[in-house]
Amino acid sequence: MATKAELIELLSERDNEITRLKEALRTEENQSRSFKRDAEMEARNNKEAHAKLSVICNVITASLQVKHGVGLVPKTEYFQGRDVETEPVTEEIRLLRHLHDLANTDAPF
């Protein structure tokens, strides 16, 4: 049978263990909150970058539409069962399509 001193020592050890575990839990919770804040900030930054890229795509699209006089839909003719472009696709249009792909938006051409 354990003596009173042994029981007190055992309780003291358990209290120390509980205190240590509480501190470890607090540390983990703080780290978790920090990771969550970082992830939210990165998501916000990505959303802002996506919005800016979309605006850039729209500005370039509008500029090219004005430059070419109509839209950016190439003229096509139906030939041997398929549509054939009668106007060549310019480098500007290829660049704009690539930008729209990067922005995950539908290109108007």
Buried (B, 14 or more C-beta within 10 A) or exposed (E): EEEEEEEEEEEEEEEEEEEEEEEEEEEEEEEEEEEEEEEEEEEEEEEEEBEEBBEBBBEBBEEBBEEEEEEBEBEEEEEEEEEEEEEEEBEBBEEBBEBBEEBEBEBBB
